[in-house]
Amino acid sequence: MKITINLQEIKMARAIYQEPAPVFGLGEITEMHQIGPYDVAEFHPWKKGKASARESSPDVTEFFAWVNGVDVPGTWSTLDEALIGCINFRKQKK
């Protein structure tokens, strides 16, 4: 299966498989949040050196975000931080 951070590919895979599909390049998505133009993936990152084996770290949760489908550089440790990152990214793009 293809590894990606493309939002449309991730949404399509989740819709087809009806469960977290291991296509997200940074880890195993546990939940997707959508707030207006912001999409945020809540995920367990792959264990160091284990990305190819798809072994995630269930004790660690991180967040990755997109604004209008464009990925925002970086990851955050809370949903609030991810949303602030989205707002900053969106303001910089104007």
C-alpha positions as CSV (number, residue, x, y, z in Angstrom):
1,M,0.0,0.0,0.0
2,K,1.2,3.5,-0.8
3,I,2.6,5.7,2.0
4,T,1.4,9.3,1.8
5,I,0.6,12.5,3.6
6,N,-1.9,13.5,0.9
7,L,-5.2,14.3,2.5
8,Q,-7.4,13.1,-0.3
9,E,-5.6,9.7,-0.5
10,I,-5.9,9.3,3.2
11,K,-9.6,10.1,3.2
12,M,-10.2,7.8,0.3
13,A,-8.3,4.9,2.0
14,R,-10.2,5.4,5.3
15,A,-13.6,5.4,3.4
16,I,-12.7,2.2,1.5
17,Y,-11.4,0.2,4.4
18,Q,-13.7,1.7,7.1
19,E,-10.8,1.5,9.6
20,P,-7.5,3.3,10.0
21,A,-5.6,2.3,6.9
22,P,-1.8,2.3,7.2
23,V,-1.2,4.8,4.4
24,F,-0.2,7.8,6.5
25,G,3.5,8.3,6.3
26,L,4.0,9.5,9.9
27,G,2.0,6.9,11.8
28,E,-1.3,5.1,12.4
29,I,-4.2,7.6,12.2
30,T,-6.6,7.0,15.1
31,E,-9.0,9.9,14.4
32,M,-9.6,12.7,11.9
33,H,-10.8,16.1,13.0
34,Q,-12.3,18.6,10.5
35,I,-13.0,22.2,11.6
36,G,-13.8,24.5,8.7
37,P,-10.9,24.6,6.3
38,Y,-8.7,22.7,8.8
39,D,-8.2,18.9,8.8
40,V,-6.2,17.4,11.6
41,A,-5.0,13.8,11.8
42,E,-4.6,12.4,15.3
43,F,-2.1,9.6,15.1
44,H,0.3,7.2,16.9
45,P,3.7,7.7,15.3
46,W,5.6,4.8,13.8
47,K,8.2,3.4,16.3
48,K,11.7,4.5,15.3
49,G,13.1,2.1,12.7
50,K,9.7,0.4,12.5
51,A,7.9,2.5,9.8
52,S,8.4,-0.2,7.2
53,A,6.9,-2.8,9.6
54,R,3.9,-0.5,10.4
55,E,4.5,-0.8,14.1
56,S,3.2,2.3,15.9
57,S,3.7,3.7,19.4
58,P,0.3,3.5,21.1
59,D,1.5,5.4,24.1
60,V,2.4,8.5,22.0
61,T,-0.2,10.7,20.3
62,E,0.7,13.4,17.8
63,F,-1.2,15.6,15.4
64,F,-0.6,16.6,11.7
65,A,-2.7,19.2,9.8
66,W,-3.8,20.4,6.5
67,V,-5.4,23.8,5.5
68,N,-7.7,23.5,2.5
69,G,-6.0,20.3,1.6
70,V,-2.4,21.7,1.8
71,D,-0.2,20.0,4.4
72,V,1.1,22.2,7.2
73,P,4.8,21.5,8.0
74,G,5.4,20.0,11.4
75,T,3.6,17.9,14.0
76,W,2.1,18.9,17.3
77,S,1.5,17.2,20.6
78,T,-2.1,18.6,21.1
79,L,-5.1,19.3,18.9
80,D,-5.1,22.9,20.2
81,E,-1.4,23.4,19.1
82,A,-2.3,21.9,15.7
83,L,-5.2,24.3,15.2
84,I,-2.9,27.3,16.1
85,G,-0.4,26.0,13.6
86,C,-3.2,25.9,11.0
87,I,-4.2,29.5,11.7
88,N,-0.6,30.7,11.5
89,F,-0.1,28.8,8.2
90,R,-3.3,30.2,6.7
91,K,-2.4,33.8,7.8
92,Q,1.1,33.4,6.2
93,K,-0.4,32.3,2.9
94,K,-2.6,35.4,2.6
